[in-house]
Amino acid sequence: MNALQVFEPGSRAVYTIEVAARMAQVPRRLIVLYYKHGLVAPVTDPAGPGWYFDDEAVRIVRRIKCAAHSEFPWMTTQWKNEKPC
């Protein structure tokens, strides 16, 4: 049987904020806002040369986005043309 397998990157994969935002399909500024409110944390010190996030942080950002779609549709007008979660 040739079943399709979902690609899961290694648990130690780290992404720049730009890549994490693209993966979660949100603007970078939302990730920064989520960080400031304690909802997501970078794997490196934000005071350093860049912000880096792991797979778990990307999943959290996606969950927040999906929750915003369903609970606060008026907040997500910029995502109107995107696929639903």
NUFI-222136 format. One record per atom (N, C-alpha, C, O): chain; x, z, y; residue number from 1; atom name; residue in one letter. Coordinates in nm, 2 decimals. Each point is the difference from the previous one (the first is absolute). Layout:
% residues N
{A,{X,Z,Y},NUM,CA,A}
...
***
This chain:
% residues 85
{A,{0.08,0.00,-0.12},1,N,M}
{A,{-0.08,0.00,0.12},1,CA,M}
{A,{0.09,0.00,0.12},1,C,M}
{A,{0.09,0.08,0.01},1,O,M}
{A,{-0.12,-0.17,0.09},2,N,N}
{A,{0.08,-0.01,0.12},2,CA,N}
{A,{-0.08,0.06,0.12},2,C,N}
{A,{-0.06,-0.08,0.07},2,O,N}
{A,{0.06,0.21,-0.06},3,N,A}
{A,{-0.07,0.06,0.11},3,CA,A}
{A,{0.08,0.00,0.12},3,C,A}
{A,{0.13,0.02,0.00},3,O,A}
{A,{-0.19,-0.03,0.12},4,N,L}
{A,{0.07,0.00,0.12},4,CA,L}
{A,{0.04,0.15,0.03},4,C,L}
{A,{-0.08,0.09,-0.02},4,O,L}
{A,{0.20,-0.07,0.07},5,N,Q}
{A,{0.04,0.13,0.03},5,CA,Q}
{A,{0.02,0.01,0.15},5,C,Q}
{A,{0.06,-0.09,0.06},5,O,Q}
{A,{-0.10,0.20,0.00},6,N,V}
{A,{0.01,0.02,0.15},6,CA,V}
{A,{0.15,0.04,0.02},6,C,V}
{A,{0.05,0.08,-0.07},6,O,V}
{A,{0.01,-0.15,0.18},7,N,F}
{A,{0.13,0.04,0.03},7,CA,F}
{A,{0.00,0.13,0.07},7,C,F}
{A,{-0.07,0.02,0.10},7,O,F}
{A,{0.15,0.07,-0.15},8,N,E}
{A,{0.02,0.13,0.07},8,CA,E}
{A,{0.15,0.02,0.03},8,C,E}
{A,{0.09,0.00,-0.09},8,O,E}
{A,{-0.06,0.00,0.22},9,N,P}
{A,{0.14,0.02,0.04},9,CA,P}
{A,{0.06,0.13,-0.05},9,C,P}
{A,{-0.08,0.09,-0.03},9,O,P}
{A,{0.21,-0.08,0.02},10,N,G}
{A,{0.06,0.13,-0.04},10,CA,G}
{A,{-0.04,0.11,0.09},10,C,G}
{A,{-0.04,-0.02,0.12},10,O,G}
{A,{0.04,0.14,-0.17},11,N,S}
{A,{-0.05,0.12,0.08},11,CA,S}
{A,{0.10,0.03,0.11},11,C,S}
{A,{-0.04,0.08,0.09},11,O,S}
{A,{0.15,-0.14,-0.08},12,N,R}
{A,{0.09,0.02,0.11},12,CA,R}
{A,{0.01,-0.11,0.10},12,C,R}
{A,{0.09,-0.01,0.08},12,O,R}
{A,{-0.19,-0.08,-0.09},13,N,A}
{A,{-0.01,-0.11,0.10},13,CA,A}
{A,{-0.03,0.06,0.14},13,C,A}
{A,{-0.08,0.09,0.02},13,O,A}
{A,{0.16,-0.14,0.08},14,N,V}
{A,{-0.02,0.05,0.14},14,CA,V}
{A,{-0.02,-0.13,0.09},14,C,V}
{A,{0.07,-0.10,-0.02},14,O,V}
{A,{-0.16,0.11,0.11},15,N,Y}
{A,{-0.04,-0.11,0.09},15,CA,Y}
{A,{0.02,0.04,0.15},15,C,Y}
{A,{-0.03,0.12,0.03},15,O,Y}
{A,{0.06,-0.21,0.05},16,N,T}
{A,{0.00,0.02,0.14},16,CA,T}
{A,{-0.14,0.01,0.05},16,C,T}
{A,{-0.09,-0.03,-0.07},16,O,T}
{A,{0.07,0.09,0.19},17,N,I}
{A,{-0.14,0.01,0.05},17,CA,I}
{A,{-0.07,-0.13,0.01},17,C,I}
{A,{-0.12,-0.01,-0.02},17,O,I}
{A,{0.20,-0.10,0.05},18,N,E}
{A,{-0.06,-0.13,0.02},18,CA,E}
{A,{-0.05,-0.05,-0.14},18,C,E}
{A,{-0.11,-0.05,-0.01},18,O,E}
{A,{0.19,0.07,-0.09},19,N,V}
{A,{-0.04,-0.05,-0.14},19,CA,V}
{A,{-0.12,0.09,-0.05},19,C,V}
{A,{-0.10,-0.05,-0.05},19,O,V}
{A,{0.11,0.18,0.07},20,N,A}
{A,{-0.11,0.09,-0.04},20,CA,A}
{A,{-0.13,-0.04,0.07},20,C,A}
{A,{-0.11,0.01,-0.06},20,O,A}
{A,{0.12,-0.04,0.19},21,N,A}
{A,{-0.12,-0.04,0.07},21,CA,A}
{A,{-0.06,-0.13,-0.05},21,C,A}
{A,{-0.12,-0.01,-0.01},21,O,A}
{A,{0.20,-0.08,-0.02},22,N,R}
{A,{-0.04,-0.13,-0.06},22,CA,R}
{A,{-0.07,0.03,-0.14},22,C,R}
{A,{-0.10,-0.06,-0.03},22,O,R}
{A,{0.17,0.14,-0.05},23,N,M}
{A,{-0.06,0.03,-0.13},23,CA,M}
{A,{-0.13,0.07,0.00},23,C,M}
{A,{-0.09,-0.03,-0.08},23,O,M}
{A,{0.07,0.12,0.18},24,N,A}
{A,{-0.13,0.07,0.02},24,CA,A}
{A,{-0.10,-0.08,0.08},24,C,A}
{A,{-0.11,0.04,0.02},24,O,A}
{A,{0.16,-0.15,0.04},25,N,Q}
{A,{-0.08,-0.08,0.09},25,CA,Q}
{A,{-0.06,0.08,0.12},25,C,Q}
{A,{-0.12,-0.01,0.03},25,O,Q}
{A,{0.21,0.08,0.04},26,N,V}
{A,{-0.04,0.07,0.12},26,CA,V}
{A,{0.11,-0.02,0.10},26,C,V}
{A,{0.12,-0.03,-0.04},26,O,V}
{A,{-0.15,0.05,0.17},27,N,P}
{A,{0.11,-0.01,0.10},27,CA,P}
{A,{0.10,0.12,-0.02},27,C,P}
{A,{-0.04,0.10,-0.04},27,O,P}
{A,{0.16,-0.12,0.08},28,N,R}
{A,{0.10,0.10,0.00},28,CA,R}
{A,{-0.04,0.12,0.08},28,C,R}
{A,{0.02,0.12,-0.05},28,O,R}
{A,{-0.09,-0.14,0.16},29,N,R}
{A,{-0.03,0.12,0.08},29,CA,R}
{A,{-0.10,0.09,-0.07},29,C,R}
{A,{0.00,0.12,0.03},29,O,R}
{A,{-0.08,-0.17,-0.13},30,N,L}
{A,{-0.09,0.09,-0.07},30,CA,L}
{A,{0.08,0.09,-0.09},30,C,L}
{A,{-0.03,0.12,-0.02},30,O,L}
{A,{0.14,-0.17,-0.04},31,N,I}
{A,{0.09,0.08,-0.09},31,CA,I}
{A,{0.06,0.11,0.09},31,C,I}
{A,{0.01,0.12,-0.05},31,O,I}
{A,{0.03,-0.15,0.17},32,N,V}
{A,{0.06,0.10,0.09},32,CA,V}
{A,{-0.11,0.10,0.03},32,C,V}
{A,{0.03,0.12,0.01},32,O,V}
{A,{-0.15,-0.16,0.02},33,N,L}
{A,{-0.11,0.09,0.03},33,CA,L}
{A,{-0.02,0.09,-0.11},33,C,L}
{A,{-0.02,0.12,0.01},33,O,L}
{A,{0.01,-0.17,-0.13},34,N,Y}
{A,{-0.02,0.08,-0.12},34,CA,Y}
{A,{0.11,0.10,-0.02},34,C,Y}
{A,{-0.03,0.11,-0.04},34,O,Y}
{A,{0.15,-0.15,0.07},35,N,Y}
{A,{0.12,0.09,-0.01},35,CA,Y}
{A,{-0.02,0.12,0.10},35,C,Y}
{A,{0.02,0.11,-0.04},35,O,Y}
{A,{-0.06,-0.15,0.16},36,N,K}
{A,{-0.01,0.11,0.11},36,CA,K}
{A,{-0.11,0.10,-0.04},36,C,K}
{A,{0.00,0.11,0.05},36,O,K}
{A,{-0.10,-0.16,-0.12},37,N,H}
{A,{-0.11,0.09,-0.04},37,CA,H}
{A,{0.03,0.07,-0.14},37,C,H}
{A,{-0.09,0.07,-0.05},37,O,H}
{A,{0.21,-0.09,-0.01},38,N,G}
{A,{0.03,0.06,-0.12},38,CA,G}
{A,{-0.06,-0.06,-0.13},38,C,G}
{A,{-0.01,0.07,-0.10},38,O,G}
{A,{-0.04,-0.19,0.11},39,N,L}
{A,{-0.07,-0.06,-0.11},39,CA,L}
{A,{0.09,-0.08,-0.09},39,C,L}
{A,{-0.03,-0.01,-0.12},39,O,L}
{A,{0.15,-0.03,0.17},40,N,V}
{A,{0.10,-0.08,-0.08},40,CA,V}
{A,{0.13,0.04,0.05},40,C,V}
{A,{0.02,0.03,0.12},40,O,V}
{A,{0.08,-0.03,-0.21},41,N,A}
{A,{0.14,0.04,0.04},41,CA,A}
{A,{0.10,-0.11,-0.05},41,C,A}
{A,{-0.01,-0.05,-0.11},41,O,A}
{A,{0.10,0.02,0.20},42,N,P}
{A,{0.11,-0.09,-0.04},42,CA,P}
{A,{0.10,0.07,-0.09},42,C,P}
{A,{0.00,0.13,-0.01},42,O,P}
{A,{0.07,-0.20,-0.07},43,N,V}
{A,{0.10,0.06,-0.10},43,CA,V}
{A,{0.13,0.03,0.07},43,C,V}
{A,{0.08,0.07,-0.05},43,O,V}
{A,{-0.06,-0.12,0.18},44,N,T}
{A,{0.12,0.04,0.07},44,CA,T}
{A,{-0.05,0.06,0.13},44,C,T}
{A,{-0.12,0.00,0.04},44,O,T}
{A,{0.22,0.06,0.03},45,N,D}
{A,{-0.03,0.07,0.13},45,CA,D}
{A,{-0.04,-0.11,0.10},45,C,D}
{A,{0.08,-0.09,0.03},45,O,D}
{A,{-0.20,0.10,0.03},46,N,P}
{A,{-0.04,-0.09,0.11},46,CA,P}
{A,{0.09,-0.01,0.12},46,C,P}
{A,{0.00,-0.09,0.07},46,O,P}
{A,{0.07,0.20,-0.05},47,N,A}
{A,{0.10,0.00,0.11},47,CA,A}
{A,{0.12,-0.08,-0.02},47,C,A}
{A,{0.08,-0.03,0.09},47,O,A}
{A,{-0.07,-0.02,-0.22},48,N,G}
{A,{0.12,-0.08,-0.04},48,CA,G}
{A,{-0.02,-0.14,0.05},48,C,G}
{A,{-0.08,-0.03,0.08},48,O,G}
{A,{0.16,-0.06,-0.14},49,N,P}
{A,{0.01,-0.14,0.04},49,CA,P}
{A,{-0.13,-0.08,-0.04},49,C,P}
{A,{-0.01,-0.12,0.05},49,O,P}
{A,{-0.07,0.17,-0.13},50,N,G}
{A,{-0.12,-0.08,-0.04},50,CA,G}
{A,{-0.10,0.08,-0.08},50,C,G}
{A,{0.04,0.11,-0.05},50,O,G}
{A,{-0.16,-0.16,0.04},51,N,W}
{A,{-0.10,0.07,-0.08},51,CA,W}
{A,{-0.01,-0.07,-0.13},51,C,W}
{A,{-0.02,-0.12,-0.01},51,O,W}
{A,{0.03,0.19,-0.11},52,N,Y}
{A,{-0.01,-0.05,-0.13},52,CA,Y}
{A,{-0.10,0.07,-0.08},52,C,Y}
{A,{-0.01,0.12,0.01},52,O,Y}
{A,{-0.07,-0.19,-0.09},53,N,F}
{A,{-0.11,0.05,-0.07},53,CA,F}
{A,{0.01,-0.04,-0.15},53,C,F}
{A,{0.05,-0.11,-0.03},53,O,F}
{A,{-0.11,0.20,-0.05},54,N,D}
{A,{0.00,-0.04,-0.15},54,CA,D}
{A,{-0.14,-0.05,-0.04},54,C,D}
{A,{-0.09,-0.01,0.09},54,O,D}
{A,{0.08,-0.01,-0.22},55,N,D}
{A,{-0.13,-0.06,-0.05},55,CA,D}
{A,{-0.12,0.10,0.03},55,C,D}
{A,{-0.11,-0.05,0.03},55,O,D}
{A,{0.14,0.18,-0.05},56,N,E}
{A,{-0.11,0.09,0.02},56,CA,E}
{A,{-0.05,0.00,0.14},56,C,E}
{A,{-0.12,0.01,0.03},56,O,E}
{A,{0.21,-0.02,0.07},57,N,A}
{A,{-0.04,-0.01,0.14},57,CA,A}
{A,{-0.09,-0.12,0.02},57,C,A}
{A,{-0.10,0.00,0.08},57,O,A}
{A,{0.14,-0.11,-0.14},58,N,V}
{A,{-0.08,-0.13,0.02},58,CA,V}
{A,{-0.14,0.02,-0.06},58,C,V}
{A,{-0.09,-0.04,0.06},58,O,V}
{A,{0.09,0.11,-0.18},59,N,R}
{A,{-0.13,0.02,-0.06},59,CA,R}
{A,{-0.09,0.09,0.09},59,C,R}
{A,{-0.12,-0.02,0.01},59,O,R}
{A,{0.18,0.12,0.05},60,N,I}
{A,{-0.07,0.09,0.09},60,CA,I}
{A,{-0.06,-0.08,0.12},60,C,I}
{A,{-0.11,0.02,0.04},60,O,I}
{A,{0.19,-0.10,0.02},61,N,V}
{A,{-0.04,-0.08,0.11},61,CA,V}
{A,{-0.12,-0.09,-0.04},61,C,V}
{A,{-0.10,-0.02,0.08},61,O,V}
{A,{0.11,-0.04,-0.20},62,N,R}
{A,{-0.11,-0.09,-0.05},62,CA,R}
{A,{-0.13,0.09,-0.01},62,C,R}
{A,{-0.11,-0.05,0.03},62,O,R}
{A,{0.13,0.17,-0.09},63,N,R}
{A,{-0.12,0.08,-0.02},63,CA,R}
{A,{-0.07,0.04,0.14},63,C,R}
{A,{-0.12,0.00,0.01},63,O,R}
{A,{0.21,0.03,0.08},64,N,I}
{A,{-0.06,0.03,0.14},64,CA,I}
{A,{-0.07,-0.12,0.05},64,C,I}
{A,{-0.11,0.02,0.06},64,O,I}
{A,{0.17,-0.13,-0.07},65,N,K}
{A,{-0.06,-0.13,0.05},65,CA,K}
{A,{-0.14,-0.02,-0.07},65,C,K}
{A,{-0.10,-0.03,0.07},65,O,K}
{A,{0.10,0.05,-0.20},66,N,C}
{A,{-0.13,-0.02,-0.07},66,CA,C}
{A,{-0.10,0.10,0.04},66,C,C}
{A,{-0.12,-0.03,0.02},66,O,C}
{A,{0.16,0.15,0.00},67,N,A}
{A,{-0.09,0.11,0.05},67,CA,A}
{A,{-0.06,-0.03,0.14},67,C,A}
{A,{-0.11,0.02,0.03},67,O,A}
{A,{0.20,-0.08,0.05},68,N,A}
{A,{-0.04,-0.03,0.14},68,CA,A}
{A,{-0.10,-0.12,-0.01},68,C,A}
{A,{-0.10,0.00,0.08},68,O,A}
{A,{0.12,-0.09,-0.17},69,N,H}
{A,{-0.10,-0.11,-0.01},69,CA,H}
{A,{-0.14,0.05,-0.04},69,C,H}
{A,{-0.10,-0.04,0.06},69,O,H}
{A,{0.10,0.13,-0.15},70,N,S}
{A,{-0.13,0.05,-0.05},70,CA,S}
{A,{-0.07,0.11,0.09},70,C,S}
{A,{-0.12,0.00,0.01},70,O,S}
{A,{0.20,0.09,0.04},71,N,E}
{A,{-0.05,0.11,0.08},71,CA,E}
{A,{-0.01,-0.03,0.15},71,C,E}
{A,{-0.10,0.05,0.06},71,O,E}
{A,{0.19,-0.13,-0.01},72,N,F}
{A,{0.00,-0.02,0.15},72,CA,F}
{A,{0.02,-0.15,0.03},72,C,F}
{A,{0.10,-0.04,0.05},72,O,F}
{A,{-0.20,-0.04,-0.09},73,N,P}
{A,{0.01,-0.15,0.03},73,CA,P}
{A,{0.02,-0.03,0.14},73,C,P}
{A,{0.06,-0.11,0.03},73,O,P}
{A,{-0.10,0.19,0.06},74,N,W}
{A,{0.02,-0.03,0.15},74,CA,W}
{A,{0.15,0.01,0.03},74,C,W}
{A,{0.04,-0.06,0.11},74,O,W}
{A,{0.04,0.13,-0.18},75,N,M}
{A,{0.14,0.01,0.02},75,CA,M}
{A,{0.08,-0.11,-0.05},75,C,M}
{A,{0.12,-0.02,0.04},75,O,M}
{A,{-0.18,-0.06,-0.12},76,N,T}
{A,{0.08,-0.11,-0.07},76,CA,T}
{A,{-0.04,-0.14,0.04},76,C,T}
{A,{0.01,-0.09,-0.09},76,O,T}
{A,{-0.05,0.07,0.21},77,N,T}
{A,{-0.04,-0.13,0.04},77,CA,T}
{A,{0.11,-0.10,-0.01},77,C,T}
{A,{-0.02,-0.12,-0.02},77,O,T}
{A,{0.15,0.16,0.03},78,N,Q}
{A,{0.11,-0.09,-0.01},78,CA,Q}
{A,{0.02,-0.05,-0.14},78,C,Q}
{A,{0.07,-0.10,-0.02},78,O,Q}
{A,{-0.13,0.17,-0.08},79,N,W}
{A,{0.01,-0.04,-0.14},79,CA,W}
{A,{-0.12,-0.08,-0.05},79,C,W}
{A,{-0.02,-0.01,-0.12},79,O,W}
{A,{-0.07,-0.03,0.21},80,N,K}
{A,{-0.12,-0.06,-0.04},80,CA,K}
{A,{0.01,-0.11,-0.11},80,C,K}
{A,{-0.08,-0.01,-0.09},80,O,K}
{A,{0.18,-0.08,0.11},81,N,N}
{A,{0.01,-0.12,-0.08},81,CA,N}
{A,{0.08,0.03,-0.13},81,C,N}
{A,{0.03,-0.09,-0.08},81,O,N}
{A,{0.02,0.21,0.06},82,N,E}
{A,{0.07,0.03,-0.12},82,CA,E}
{A,{-0.09,0.03,-0.12},82,C,E}
{A,{-0.12,0.03,0.02},82,O,E}
{A,{0.18,-0.04,-0.14},83,N,K}
{A,{-0.08,0.03,-0.12},83,CA,K}
{A,{-0.03,0.15,0.00},83,C,K}
{A,{0.08,0.08,0.05},83,O,K}
{A,{-0.20,-0.05,-0.10},84,N,P}
{A,{-0.03,0.15,-0.01},84,CA,P}
{A,{0.09,0.06,-0.10},84,C,P}
{A,{0.06,-0.07,-0.09},84,O,P}
{A,{-0.05,0.20,0.09},85,N,C}
{A,{0.09,0.08,-0.09},85,CA,C}
{A,{-0.06,0.00,-0.14},85,C,C}
{A,{0.06,0.06,-0.09},85,O,C}
***
